[in-house]
Amino acid sequence: MKKLLIATTALVATAGMASADITISGHAAAGIYSSLSNKDASAKVTAVTAGISTTELSTINTAHTTTVTARALGATLATSTTVAAITAAQITADKALSDAVLAGTSQTVAKADIAALAAMLAAAKGAAAADASVGTYSEDGIYSNAGVDFTMTGATDNGITFSASVNIDAGMEVDTGDFELDGKDGGTAGLGSVSMTGAFGTLTFDDGGIENLYSDGLTNADVSYATTVGAVSLTVAHDTAAATGSANSVSAGYSASGMDFTLTASEATGGTSTKLAVSYALNDTVTLTGKTDQAATKEAVQTIGASTTLNGVSVSVESANNSTWDVDLGYTAGGFALTYGVDETDGWTATATAALGGGATFAAGVNDEDSMYAGVSFAF
């Protein structure tokens, strides 16, 4: 990203402060999207697993829609051979799904109600509730957004460097990496991290903005400290608002003779979650990896993998002892790149990017859930 230096000023108001730089950078993006995973509290329901057919979905929703006032769905559905296992109590429990029409049309449903429907459908099939899931997806639409980032850096006379950032973002945003519709950004200013670095290490403050070192699915931290002890890099993060037993996470890394070791751990409900990852560069083109992941209260999962890159073609494979696997393929040439990934569920994603010059990049993607995006991003 290009950065435009706005000001370099000697600050003399505070003793011991040498100088400070303020830089400003900008970004923008625009394009189209369809059926992206929706992150807000309502969404389009488009698919159900556990072997439930479109015909059954249509039957359920036709009956549901025609009996919205009385909610007398038990008697209605009992006459259907496809959904006879659904009881009146289960129908009542689905709450506000009275307007749901799942057979290909869009509508808005609260996530809690979607979960209730998933449980109903699982019961109808004699499946466990965990085996039934309802996809929640956006409508087709256009996204456009822009933002400005301000970064302030400086150093004291005794060698401590410091930095802070502020950003302003506005417009509809999409997460192309996860095929998610992030929604509208309000255009308000947001404070990023504030950090200080010296011989002691790096101390970072960011209220709720520091990812848990074990997993980004856990609660974010507010403050972190990173340092190097001999050949070991060490980072500790703390969430000041977390309940006792879930506030801290830690990461340690060590490299020697082509091997990289990373140990991460976090306090969690029910115990401590730990992960040990090892990678070994077999040669200039092939890397072998191994990992063991012990989440609190769950069985440990061991994963092995390998990756190689040659003449712009990359291949990466991983397989775990819980019957999961991933295969990722890639090709790059100049400013053009293609990727394709597939896993044990036959879920796949395909993406393409192309550098257009002048800070502009075209990107497009599609996956097995018929989610897609295509657009151009700009860096200023």
Short mmCIF file of the C-alpha atoms (twelve columns), coordinates in Angstrom:
data_MODEL
# 
_entry.id   MODEL 
# 
loop_
_atom_site.group_PDB 
_atom_site.id 
_atom_site.type_symbol 
_atom_site.label_atom_id 
_atom_site.label_alt_id 
_atom_site.label_comp_id 
_atom_site.label_asym_id 
_atom_site.label_seq_id 
_atom_site.Cartn_x 
_atom_site.Cartn_y 
_atom_site.Cartn_z 
_atom_site.pdbx_PDB_model_num 
ATOM 1   C CA . MET A 1   0.000   0.000   0.000   1 
ATOM 2   C CA . LYS A 2   1.375   3.407   -0.912  1 
ATOM 3   C CA . LYS A 3   1.765   5.860   1.938   1 
ATOM 4   C CA . LEU A 4   1.766   9.615   1.611   1 
ATOM 5   C CA . LEU A 5   3.850   11.410  4.196   1 
ATOM 6   C CA . ILE A 6   1.773   14.316  5.463   1 
ATOM 7   C CA . ALA A 7   3.957   15.768  8.164   1 
ATOM 8   C CA . THR A 8   7.241   15.273  9.949   1 
ATOM 9   C CA . THR A 9   7.453   17.613  12.889  1 
ATOM 10  C CA . ALA A 10  9.907   18.094  15.713  1 
ATOM 11  C CA . LEU A 11  7.874   17.945  18.888  1 
ATOM 12  C CA . VAL A 12  9.385   20.074  21.609  1 
ATOM 13  C CA . ALA A 13  6.403   20.447  23.896  1 
ATOM 14  C CA . THR A 14  7.304   17.248  25.752  1 
ATOM 15  C CA . ALA A 15  10.843  16.772  27.042  1 
ATOM 16  C CA . GLY A 16  12.655  13.659  25.856  1 
ATOM 17  C CA . MET A 17  10.543  13.171  22.733  1 
ATOM 18  C CA . ALA A 18  12.581  13.200  19.541  1 
ATOM 19  C CA . SER A 19  10.208  13.369  16.570  1 
ATOM 20  C CA . ALA A 20  6.953   12.021  15.190  1 
ATOM 21  C CA . ASP A 21  5.718   11.075  11.741  1 
ATOM 22  C CA . ILE A 22  2.110   11.011  10.583  1 
ATOM 23  C CA . THR A 23  1.239   9.058   7.454   1 
ATOM 24  C CA . ILE A 24  -2.070  8.672   5.711   1 
ATOM 25  C CA . SER A 25  -3.173  5.901   3.347   1 
ATOM 26  C CA . GLY A 26  -6.459  5.125   1.677   1 
ATOM 27  C CA . HIS A 27  -8.330  2.186   0.245   1 
ATOM 28  C CA . ALA A 28  -11.550 1.582   -1.670  1 
ATOM 29  C CA . ALA A 29  -13.394 -1.326  -3.258  1 
ATOM 30  C CA . ALA A 30  -16.469 -1.908  -5.404  1 
ATOM 31  C CA . GLY A 31  -18.133 -4.893  -7.020  1 
ATOM 32  C CA . ILE A 32  -20.996 -7.353  -6.981  1 
ATOM 33  C CA . TYR A 33  -21.886 -10.252 -4.692  1 
ATOM 34  C CA . SER A 34  -24.433 -13.052 -4.433  1 
ATOM 35  C CA . SER A 35  -25.432 -15.370 -1.564  1 
ATOM 36  C CA . LEU A 36  -22.540 -14.467 0.706   1 
ATOM 37  C CA . SER A 37  -22.632 -15.793 4.251   1 
ATOM 38  C CA . ASN A 38  -24.488 -13.196 6.310   1 
ATOM 39  C CA . LYS A 39  -22.969 -12.049 9.596   1 
ATOM 40  C CA . ASP A 40  -25.839 -9.938  10.917  1 
ATOM 41  C CA . ALA A 41  -28.954 -11.067 12.820  1 
ATOM 42  C CA . SER A 42  -31.058 -11.959 9.786   1 
ATOM 43  C CA . ALA A 43  -30.425 -13.795 6.552   1 
ATOM 44  C CA . LYS A 44  -31.726 -15.681 3.572   1 
ATOM 45  C CA . VAL A 45  -32.313 -19.377 4.232   1 
ATOM 46  C CA . THR A 46  -31.246 -21.411 1.223   1 
ATOM 47  C CA . ALA A 47  -30.085 -24.877 2.189   1 
ATOM 48  C CA . VAL A 48  -30.457 -27.656 4.743   1 
ATOM 49  C CA . THR A 49  -28.267 -30.717 5.163   1 
ATOM 50  C CA . ALA A 50  -29.032 -34.103 6.798   1 
ATOM 51  C CA . GLY A 51  -30.755 -35.368 3.659   1 
ATOM 52  C CA . ILE A 52  -33.759 -33.045 3.659   1 
ATOM 53  C CA . SER A 53  -35.006 -32.450 0.137   1 
ATOM 54  C CA . THR A 54  -36.281 -29.280 -1.509  1 
ATOM 55  C CA . THR A 55  -39.710 -30.936 -1.803  1 
ATOM 56  C CA . GLU A 56  -39.847 -31.471 1.935   1 
ATOM 57  C CA . LEU A 57  -38.795 -27.869 2.552   1 
ATOM 58  C CA . SER A 58  -41.553 -26.662 0.262   1 
ATOM 59  C CA . THR A 59  -44.115 -28.871 2.008   1 
ATOM 60  C CA . ILE A 60  -43.122 -27.601 5.426   1 
ATOM 61  C CA . ASN A 61  -43.258 -23.966 4.427   1 
ATOM 62  C CA . THR A 62  -46.503 -24.189 2.477   1 
ATOM 63  C CA . ALA A 63  -48.168 -25.635 5.549   1 
ATOM 64  C CA . HIS A 64  -46.458 -23.124 7.805   1 
ATOM 65  C CA . THR A 65  -47.474 -20.099 5.744   1 
ATOM 66  C CA . THR A 66  -51.132 -21.113 5.409   1 
ATOM 67  C CA . THR A 67  -51.554 -21.626 9.156   1 
ATOM 68  C CA . VAL A 68  -49.624 -18.667 10.487  1 
ATOM 69  C CA . THR A 69  -52.419 -17.229 12.619  1 
ATOM 70  C CA . ALA A 70  -53.681 -20.354 14.339  1 
ATOM 71  C CA . ARG A 71  -50.273 -22.070 14.386  1 
ATOM 72  C CA . ALA A 72  -52.217 -25.329 14.007  1 
ATOM 73  C CA . LEU A 73  -49.388 -26.925 12.102  1 
ATOM 74  C CA . GLY A 74  -49.365 -30.252 13.926  1 
ATOM 75  C CA . ALA A 75  -52.542 -31.447 12.228  1 
ATOM 76  C CA . THR A 76  -51.510 -30.014 8.862   1 
ATOM 77  C CA . LEU A 77  -48.103 -31.652 8.777   1 
ATOM 78  C CA . ALA A 78  -49.320 -34.932 10.205  1 
ATOM 79  C CA . THR A 79  -51.025 -35.599 6.875   1 
ATOM 80  C CA . SER A 80  -47.730 -35.359 5.029   1 
ATOM 81  C CA . THR A 81  -45.750 -38.582 4.762   1 
ATOM 82  C CA . THR A 82  -42.507 -36.655 4.365   1 
ATOM 83  C CA . VAL A 83  -42.721 -34.676 7.603   1 
ATOM 84  C CA . ALA A 84  -45.004 -36.794 9.792   1 
ATOM 85  C CA . ALA A 85  -42.356 -36.990 12.515  1 
ATOM 86  C CA . ILE A 86  -42.649 -33.271 13.283  1 
ATOM 87  C CA . THR A 87  -44.905 -32.740 16.283  1 
ATOM 88  C CA . ALA A 88  -47.107 -29.784 17.124  1 
ATOM 89  C CA . ALA A 89  -44.758 -28.863 19.974  1 
ATOM 90  C CA . GLN A 90  -41.806 -28.739 17.605  1 
ATOM 91  C CA . ILE A 91  -43.745 -26.559 15.187  1 
ATOM 92  C CA . THR A 92  -44.658 -24.103 17.945  1 
ATOM 93  C CA . ALA A 93  -41.021 -23.936 19.028  1 
ATOM 94  C CA . ASP A 94  -39.887 -22.476 15.719  1 
ATOM 95  C CA . LYS A 95  -41.343 -19.081 16.749  1 
ATOM 96  C CA . ALA A 96  -41.286 -16.489 13.938  1 
ATOM 97  C CA . LEU A 97  -40.815 -18.676 10.875  1 
ATOM 98  C CA . SER A 98  -44.378 -18.002 9.708   1 
ATOM 99  C CA . ASP A 99  -43.236 -16.187 6.575   1 
ATOM 100 C CA . ALA A 100 -40.465 -18.610 5.672   1 
ATOM 101 C CA . VAL A 101 -40.522 -19.956 2.149   1 
ATOM 102 C CA . LEU A 102 -37.359 -21.965 1.736   1 
ATOM 103 C CA . ALA A 103 -37.885 -23.245 -1.795  1 
ATOM 104 C CA . GLY A 104 -35.649 -20.733 -3.538  1 
ATOM 105 C CA . THR A 105 -37.127 -17.403 -2.480  1 
ATOM 106 C CA . SER A 106 -35.549 -14.850 -0.176  1 
ATOM 107 C CA . GLN A 107 -36.907 -13.767 3.168   1 
ATOM 108 C CA . THR A 108 -35.664 -12.521 6.531   1 
ATOM 109 C CA . VAL A 109 -35.473 -14.838 9.537   1 
ATOM 110 C CA . ALA A 110 -33.807 -14.362 12.923  1 
ATOM 111 C CA . LYS A 111 -30.849 -16.659 13.546  1 
ATOM 112 C CA . ALA A 112 -32.461 -18.107 16.675  1 
ATOM 113 C CA . ASP A 113 -35.465 -19.151 14.604  1 
ATOM 114 C CA . ILE A 114 -33.226 -20.658 11.932  1 
ATOM 115 C CA . ALA A 115 -31.643 -22.824 14.637  1 
ATOM 116 C CA . ALA A 116 -35.107 -23.906 15.791  1 
ATOM 117 C CA . LEU A 117 -36.012 -24.921 12.237  1 
ATOM 118 C CA . ALA A 118 -32.791 -26.898 11.928  1 
ATOM 119 C CA . ALA A 119 -33.717 -28.877 15.044  1 
ATOM 120 C CA . MET A 120 -37.203 -29.524 13.656  1 
ATOM 121 C CA . LEU A 121 -35.851 -30.805 10.376  1 
ATOM 122 C CA . ALA A 122 -33.362 -33.023 12.178  1 
ATOM 123 C CA . ALA A 123 -36.176 -34.541 14.235  1 
ATOM 124 C CA . ALA A 124 -38.200 -35.163 11.087  1 
ATOM 125 C CA . LYS A 125 -35.328 -37.150 9.662   1 
ATOM 126 C CA . GLY A 126 -34.439 -38.945 12.877  1 
ATOM 127 C CA . ALA A 127 -31.061 -37.206 12.836  1 
ATOM 128 C CA . ALA A 128 -29.188 -35.560 15.648  1 
ATOM 129 C CA . ALA A 129 -29.776 -31.814 15.866  1 
ATOM 130 C CA . ALA A 130 -26.065 -31.207 15.348  1 
ATOM 131 C CA . ASP A 131 -26.272 -32.970 11.974  1 
ATOM 132 C CA . ALA A 132 -28.814 -30.513 10.577  1 
ATOM 133 C CA . SER A 133 -27.752 -27.042 9.565   1 
ATOM 134 C CA . VAL A 134 -29.385 -24.149 7.794   1 
ATOM 135 C CA . GLY A 135 -27.265 -21.924 5.590   1 
ATOM 136 C CA . THR A 136 -27.853 -18.192 6.035   1 
ATOM 137 C CA . TYR A 137 -27.001 -16.137 2.977   1 
ATOM 138 C CA . SER A 138 -27.364 -12.654 1.626   1 
ATOM 139 C CA . GLU A 139 -29.342 -11.470 -1.373  1 
ATOM 140 C CA . ASP A 140 -27.601 -10.425 -4.600  1 
ATOM 141 C CA . GLY A 141 -26.183 -6.941  -4.330  1 
ATOM 142 C CA . ILE A 142 -23.564 -4.315  -4.978  1 
ATOM 143 C CA . TYR A 143 -20.812 -3.392  -2.545  1 
ATOM 144 C CA . SER A 144 -18.733 -0.235  -2.438  1 
ATOM 145 C CA . ASN A 145 -16.622 1.114   0.377   1 
ATOM 146 C CA . ALA A 146 -13.752 3.457   1.100   1 
ATOM 147 C CA . GLY A 147 -11.524 4.179   4.042   1 
ATOM 148 C CA . VAL A 148 -8.689  6.309   5.315   1 
ATOM 149 C CA . ASP A 149 -6.001  5.116   7.752   1 
ATOM 150 C CA . PHE A 150 -3.850  7.436   9.828   1 
ATOM 151 C CA . THR A 151 -0.653  6.022   11.325  1 
ATOM 152 C CA . MET A 152 1.410   7.996   13.821  1 
ATOM 153 C CA . THR A 153 4.922   6.887   14.753  1 
ATOM 154 C CA . GLY A 154 7.734   8.391   16.755  1 
ATOM 155 C CA . ALA A 155 10.637  7.744   19.113  1 
ATOM 156 C CA . THR A 156 11.873  9.061   22.425  1 
ATOM 157 C CA . ASP A 157 15.461  10.166  23.039  1 
ATOM 158 C CA . ASN A 158 16.144  6.998   25.020  1 
ATOM 159 C CA . GLY A 159 15.210  4.747   22.073  1 
ATOM 160 C CA . ILE A 160 11.608  3.774   22.755  1 
ATOM 161 C CA . THR A 161 9.512   3.814   19.586  1 
ATOM 162 C CA . PHE A 162 5.752   4.280   19.745  1 
ATOM 163 C CA . SER A 163 2.875   4.154   17.300  1 
ATOM 164 C CA . ALA A 164 -0.878  4.626   17.134  1 
ATOM 165 C CA . SER A 165 -3.482  4.433   14.391  1 
ATOM 166 C CA . VAL A 166 -6.933  5.789   13.592  1 
ATOM 167 C CA . ASN A 167 -9.143  4.650   10.724  1 
ATOM 168 C CA . ILE A 168 -12.369 5.815   9.114   1 
ATOM 169 C CA . ASP A 169 -14.307 3.348   6.946   1 
ATOM 170 C CA . ALA A 170 -17.670 3.741   5.223   1 
ATOM 171 C CA . GLY A 171 -19.829 1.711   2.836   1 
ATOM 172 C CA . MET A 172 -20.824 -1.920  2.298   1 
ATOM 173 C CA . GLU A 173 -17.967 -4.313  2.997   1 
ATOM 174 C CA . VAL A 174 -17.387 -7.947  2.036   1 
ATOM 175 C CA . ASP A 175 -14.854 -10.419 3.422   1 
ATOM 176 C CA . THR A 176 -13.545 -12.114 0.287   1 
ATOM 177 C CA . GLY A 177 -11.411 -14.563 2.255   1 
ATOM 178 C CA . ASP A 178 -14.422 -16.072 4.062   1 
ATOM 179 C CA . PHE A 179 -17.145 -15.290 1.483   1 
ATOM 180 C CA . GLU A 180 -18.945 -13.172 4.089   1 
ATOM 181 C CA . LEU A 181 -21.018 -10.031 3.809   1 
ATOM 182 C CA . ASP A 182 -19.702 -7.858  6.635   1 
ATOM 183 C CA . GLY A 183 -22.427 -5.243  6.185   1 
ATOM 184 C CA . LYS A 184 -22.332 -1.468  6.288   1 
ATOM 185 C CA . ASP A 185 -19.644 0.449   8.115   1 
ATOM 186 C CA . GLY A 186 -20.956 3.587   9.754   1 
ATOM 187 C CA . GLY A 187 -18.192 5.916   8.646   1 
ATOM 188 C CA . THR A 188 -17.121 6.681   12.207  1 
ATOM 189 C CA . ALA A 189 -13.514 6.973   13.330  1 
ATOM 190 C CA . GLY A 190 -12.045 3.931   15.053  1 
ATOM 191 C CA . LEU A 191 -8.968  3.771   17.246  1 
ATOM 192 C CA . GLY A 192 -6.506  1.042   16.374  1 
ATOM 193 C CA . SER A 193 -3.686  -0.243  18.534  1 
ATOM 194 C CA . VAL A 194 -1.275  1.861   20.549  1 
ATOM 195 C CA . SER A 195 2.140   0.256   21.002  1 
ATOM 196 C CA . MET A 196 5.542   0.930   22.538  1 
ATOM 197 C CA . THR A 197 8.732   -0.925  21.571  1 
ATOM 198 C CA . GLY A 198 12.136  -0.928  23.169  1 
ATOM 199 C CA . ALA A 199 14.830  -3.215  24.515  1 
ATOM 200 C CA . PHE A 200 12.169  -4.617  26.853  1 
ATOM 201 C CA . GLY A 201 10.019  -5.837  23.944  1 
ATOM 202 C CA . THR A 202 6.708   -4.566  22.544  1 
ATOM 203 C CA . LEU A 203 3.696   -3.595  24.630  1 
ATOM 204 C CA . THR A 204 0.424   -3.217  22.703  1 
ATOM 205 C CA . PHE A 205 -2.919  -1.798  23.867  1 
ATOM 206 C CA . ASP A 206 -6.077  -2.318  21.794  1 
ATOM 207 C CA . ASP A 207 -9.378  -2.626  23.662  1 
ATOM 208 C CA . GLY A 208 -10.976 -5.832  22.358  1 
ATOM 209 C CA . GLY A 209 -8.845  -5.714  19.207  1 
ATOM 210 C CA . ILE A 210 -6.094  -8.280  19.858  1 
ATOM 211 C CA . GLU A 211 -6.936  -11.782 18.637  1 
ATOM 212 C CA . ASN A 212 -6.663  -14.662 21.067  1 
ATOM 213 C CA . LEU A 213 -3.299  -16.302 20.358  1 
ATOM 214 C CA . TYR A 214 -4.746  -19.838 20.327  1 
ATOM 215 C CA . SER A 215 -7.836  -19.214 18.195  1 
ATOM 216 C CA . ASP A 216 -9.563  -16.177 16.688  1 
ATOM 217 C CA . GLY A 217 -12.831 -17.860 17.642  1 
ATOM 218 C CA . LEU A 218 -12.190 -17.054 21.302  1 
ATOM 219 C CA . THR A 219 -12.640 -13.689 22.990  1 
ATOM 220 C CA . ASN A 220 -10.209 -10.977 21.877  1 
ATOM 221 C CA . ALA A 221 -7.651  -9.556  24.283  1 
ATOM 222 C CA . ASP A 222 -7.015  -5.928  25.260  1 
ATOM 223 C CA . VAL A 223 -3.275  -5.884  25.919  1 
ATOM 224 C CA . SER A 224 -0.323  -7.984  24.770  1 
ATOM 225 C CA . TYR A 225 3.404   -8.185  25.452  1 
ATOM 226 C CA . ALA A 226 5.934   -9.641  23.010  1 
ATOM 227 C CA . THR A 227 9.640   -10.236 23.549  1 
ATOM 228 C CA . THR A 228 12.515  -12.530 22.614  1 
ATOM 229 C CA . VAL A 229 14.309  -14.687 25.154  1 
ATOM 230 C CA . GLY A 230 17.396  -16.167 23.532  1 
ATOM 231 C CA . ALA A 231 16.156  -18.038 20.441  1 
ATOM 232 C CA . VAL A 232 12.552  -18.133 21.675  1 
ATOM 233 C CA . SER A 233 9.951   -15.542 20.670  1 
ATOM 234 C CA . LEU A 234 7.257   -15.111 23.305  1 
ATOM 235 C CA . THR A 235 3.888   -13.318 23.262  1 
ATOM 236 C CA . VAL A 236 1.318   -13.057 26.050  1 
ATOM 237 C CA . ALA A 237 -2.178  -11.570 25.642  1 
ATOM 238 C CA . HIS A 238 -4.678  -10.644 28.363  1 
ATOM 239 C CA . ASP A 239 -8.376  -9.828  28.260  1 
ATOM 240 C CA . THR A 240 -9.127  -7.518  31.171  1 
ATOM 241 C CA . ALA A 241 -12.892 -8.032  30.923  1 
ATOM 242 C CA . ALA A 242 -12.863 -11.841 30.725  1 
ATOM 243 C CA . ALA A 243 -14.128 -14.028 33.518  1 
ATOM 244 C CA . THR A 244 -11.600 -15.881 35.655  1 
ATOM 245 C CA . GLY A 245 -10.108 -18.813 33.767  1 
ATOM 246 C CA . SER A 246 -10.466 -17.449 30.244  1 
ATOM 247 C CA . ALA A 247 -8.475  -14.217 30.217  1 
ATOM 248 C CA . ASN A 248 -4.995  -15.236 29.085  1 
ATOM 249 C CA . SER A 249 -3.366  -16.742 26.002  1 
ATOM 250 C CA . VAL A 250 0.279   -17.298 25.131  1 
ATOM 251 C CA . SER A 251 2.407   -18.142 22.092  1 
ATOM 252 C CA . ALA A 252 6.044   -19.294 21.909  1 
ATOM 253 C CA . GLY A 253 8.116   -19.890 18.776  1 
ATOM 254 C CA . TYR A 254 11.528  -21.414 18.112  1 
ATOM 255 C CA . SER A 255 13.478  -22.000 14.868  1 
ATOM 256 C CA . ALA A 256 16.567  -24.142 14.270  1 
ATOM 257 C CA . SER A 257 18.066  -26.048 11.305  1 
ATOM 258 C CA . GLY A 258 15.106  -25.507 8.994   1 
ATOM 259 C CA . MET A 259 12.528  -26.458 11.619  1 
ATOM 260 C CA . ASP A 260 9.973   -24.084 13.125  1 
ATOM 261 C CA . PHE A 261 8.151   -24.888 16.377  1 
ATOM 262 C CA . THR A 262 5.123   -22.930 17.603  1 
ATOM 263 C CA . LEU A 263 3.282   -23.582 20.860  1 
ATOM 264 C CA . THR A 264 0.067   -21.702 21.623  1 
ATOM 265 C CA . ALA A 265 -2.237  -22.042 24.602  1 
ATOM 266 C CA . SER A 266 -5.272  -20.311 26.038  1 
ATOM 267 C CA . GLU A 267 -7.386  -20.513 29.140  1 
ATOM 268 C CA . ALA A 268 -10.835 -21.768 28.199  1 
ATOM 269 C CA . THR A 269 -14.051 -22.994 29.720  1 
ATOM 270 C CA . GLY A 270 -13.386 -26.413 31.179  1 
ATOM 271 C CA . GLY A 271 -9.601  -26.213 31.123  1 
ATOM 272 C CA . THR A 272 -6.710  -25.133 28.896  1 
ATOM 273 C CA . SER A 273 -6.515  -25.391 25.116  1 
ATOM 274 C CA . THR A 274 -3.081  -26.054 23.590  1 
ATOM 275 C CA . LYS A 275 -1.673  -26.395 20.094  1 
ATOM 276 C CA . LEU A 276 1.809   -27.468 18.994  1 
ATOM 277 C CA . ALA A 277 2.770   -26.969 15.335  1 
ATOM 278 C CA . VAL A 278 5.991   -28.046 13.616  1 
ATOM 279 C CA . SER A 279 7.168   -27.296 10.083  1 
ATOM 280 C CA . TYR A 280 10.301  -28.492 8.316   1 
ATOM 281 C CA . ALA A 281 11.697  -27.118 5.059   1 
ATOM 282 C CA . LEU A 282 12.806  -30.312 3.333   1 
ATOM 283 C CA . ASN A 283 14.340  -28.288 0.507   1 
ATOM 284 C CA . ASP A 284 13.719  -25.048 -1.363  1 
ATOM 285 C CA . THR A 285 10.364  -26.244 -2.713  1 
ATOM 286 C CA . VAL A 286 8.915   -28.765 -0.226  1 
ATOM 287 C CA . THR A 287 7.771   -28.139 3.356   1 
ATOM 288 C CA . LEU A 288 6.406   -30.764 5.754   1 
ATOM 289 C CA . THR A 289 4.072   -29.847 8.630   1 
ATOM 290 C CA . GLY A 290 2.602   -31.508 11.699  1 
ATOM 291 C CA . LYS A 291 0.241   -30.282 14.398  1 
ATOM 292 C CA . THR A 292 -1.506  -31.538 17.509  1 
ATOM 293 C CA . ASP A 293 -4.467  -29.557 18.811  1 
ATOM 294 C CA . GLN A 294 -5.974  -30.246 22.229  1 
ATOM 295 C CA . ALA A 295 -9.019  -28.027 22.772  1 
ATOM 296 C CA . ALA A 296 -10.373 -27.945 26.314  1 
ATOM 297 C CA . THR A 297 -12.841 -30.800 27.065  1 
ATOM 298 C CA . LYS A 298 -12.344 -32.274 23.553  1 
ATOM 299 C CA . GLU A 299 -10.320 -35.063 21.987  1 
ATOM 300 C CA . ALA A 300 -6.906  -34.124 20.628  1 
ATOM 301 C CA . VAL A 301 -6.623  -33.806 16.842  1 
ATOM 302 C CA . GLN A 302 -3.375  -34.595 15.024  1 
ATOM 303 C CA . THR A 303 -2.753  -33.227 11.529  1 
ATOM 304 C CA . ILE A 304 0.037   -33.842 9.026   1 
ATOM 305 C CA . GLY A 305 0.597   -31.999 5.770   1 
ATOM 306 C CA . ALA A 306 2.935   -31.097 2.970   1 
ATOM 307 C CA . SER A 307 3.250   -28.206 0.530   1 
ATOM 308 C CA . THR A 308 5.331   -27.534 -2.538  1 
ATOM 309 C CA . THR A 309 5.794   -24.690 -5.004  1 
ATOM 310 C CA . LEU A 310 7.485   -24.995 -8.375  1 
ATOM 311 C CA . ASN A 311 7.334   -22.717 -11.423 1 
ATOM 312 C CA . GLY A 312 4.361   -20.819 -10.076 1 
ATOM 313 C CA . VAL A 313 2.340   -23.956 -9.237  1 
ATOM 314 C CA . SER A 314 1.638   -24.650 -5.562  1 
ATOM 315 C CA . VAL A 315 0.097   -27.733 -3.953  1 
ATOM 316 C CA . SER A 316 -0.807  -28.103 -0.287  1 
ATOM 317 C CA . VAL A 317 -2.410  -31.153 1.387   1 
ATOM 318 C CA . GLU A 318 -3.434  -31.807 4.993   1 
ATOM 319 C CA . SER A 319 -5.039  -34.797 6.695   1 
ATOM 320 C CA . ALA A 320 -6.138  -35.260 10.313  1 
ATOM 321 C CA . ASN A 321 -7.040  -38.236 12.496  1 
ATOM 322 C CA . ASN A 322 -10.645 -37.000 12.776  1 
ATOM 323 C CA . SER A 323 -11.251 -37.901 9.096   1 
ATOM 324 C CA . THR A 324 -10.893 -34.337 7.839   1 
ATOM 325 C CA . TRP A 325 -8.610  -33.284 4.983   1 
ATOM 326 C CA . ASP A 326 -7.874  -30.330 2.703   1 
ATOM 327 C CA . VAL A 327 -6.270  -29.988 -0.716  1 
ATOM 328 C CA . ASP A 328 -5.305  -26.540 -2.030  1 
ATOM 329 C CA . LEU A 329 -3.967  -25.759 -5.495  1 
ATOM 330 C CA . GLY A 330 -2.578  -22.473 -6.750  1 
ATOM 331 C CA . TYR A 331 -1.014  -20.900 -9.798  1 
ATOM 332 C CA . THR A 332 0.668   -17.506 -10.115 1 
ATOM 333 C CA . ALA A 333 2.142   -15.775 -13.129 1 
ATOM 334 C CA . GLY A 334 3.103   -12.140 -13.064 1 
ATOM 335 C CA . GLY A 335 0.339   -10.293 -11.293 1 
ATOM 336 C CA . PHE A 336 -2.245  -13.052 -11.902 1 
ATOM 337 C CA . ALA A 337 -3.165  -15.777 -9.409  1 
ATOM 338 C CA . LEU A 338 -5.644  -18.683 -9.322  1 
ATOM 339 C CA . THR A 339 -6.530  -20.808 -6.282  1 
ATOM 340 C CA . TYR A 340 -8.742  -23.833 -5.746  1 
ATOM 341 C CA . GLY A 341 -9.401  -25.663 -2.487  1 
ATOM 342 C CA . VAL A 342 -11.539 -28.678 -1.554  1 
ATOM 343 C CA . ASP A 343 -12.139 -30.613 1.678   1 
ATOM 344 C CA . GLU A 344 -13.656 -33.870 2.907   1 
ATOM 345 C CA . THR A 345 -17.201 -32.466 2.718   1 
ATOM 346 C CA . ASP A 346 -16.781 -31.751 -1.012  1 
ATOM 347 C CA . GLY A 347 -16.893 -28.081 -0.083  1 
ATOM 348 C CA . TRP A 348 -14.753 -26.091 -2.486  1 
ATOM 349 C CA . THR A 349 -13.694 -22.531 -3.250  1 
ATOM 350 C CA . ALA A 350 -12.129 -21.017 -6.370  1 
ATOM 351 C CA . THR A 351 -10.644 -17.525 -6.575  1 
ATOM 352 C CA . ALA A 352 -8.814  -15.379 -9.107  1 
ATOM 353 C CA . THR A 353 -6.887  -12.137 -8.627  1 
ATOM 354 C CA . ALA A 354 -5.103  -9.879  -11.083 1 
ATOM 355 C CA . ALA A 355 -2.968  -6.819  -10.434 1 
ATOM 356 C CA . LEU A 356 -4.176  -3.982  -12.676 1 
ATOM 357 C CA . GLY A 357 -1.385  -1.559  -11.810 1 
ATOM 358 C CA . GLY A 358 -1.509  1.749   -10.012 1 
ATOM 359 C CA . GLY A 359 -2.625  0.100   -6.771  1 
ATOM 360 C CA . ALA A 360 -5.718  -1.526  -8.320  1 
ATOM 361 C CA . THR A 361 -6.492  -5.256  -8.065  1 
ATOM 362 C CA . PHE A 362 -9.319  -7.324  -9.546  1 
ATOM 363 C CA . ALA A 363 -10.609 -10.232 -7.465  1 
ATOM 364 C CA . ALA A 364 -13.382 -12.790 -7.974  1 
ATOM 365 C CA . GLY A 365 -14.447 -15.939 -6.185  1 
ATOM 366 C CA . VAL A 366 -17.091 -18.656 -6.120  1 
ATOM 367 C CA . ASN A 367 -17.741 -21.649 -3.853  1 
ATOM 368 C CA . ASP A 368 -19.878 -24.773 -3.577  1 
ATOM 369 C CA . GLU A 369 -22.665 -22.851 -1.787  1 
ATOM 370 C CA . ASP A 370 -23.228 -20.680 -4.879  1 
ATOM 371 C CA . SER A 371 -21.681 -17.719 -3.074  1 
ATOM 372 C CA . MET A 372 -19.755 -15.368 -5.354  1 
ATOM 373 C CA . TYR A 373 -18.135 -11.960 -5.502  1 
ATOM 374 C CA . ALA A 374 -16.316 -9.971  -8.175  1 
ATOM 375 C CA . GLY A 375 -14.869 -6.506  -7.947  1 
ATOM 376 C CA . VAL A 376 -11.912 -4.173  -7.884  1 
ATOM 377 C CA . SER A 377 -9.996  -2.856  -4.884  1 
ATOM 378 C CA . PHE A 378 -7.771  0.228   -4.794  1 
ATOM 379 C CA . ALA A 379 -4.885  1.279   -2.576  1 
ATOM 380 C CA . PHE A 380 -3.902  4.933   -2.360  1 
# 
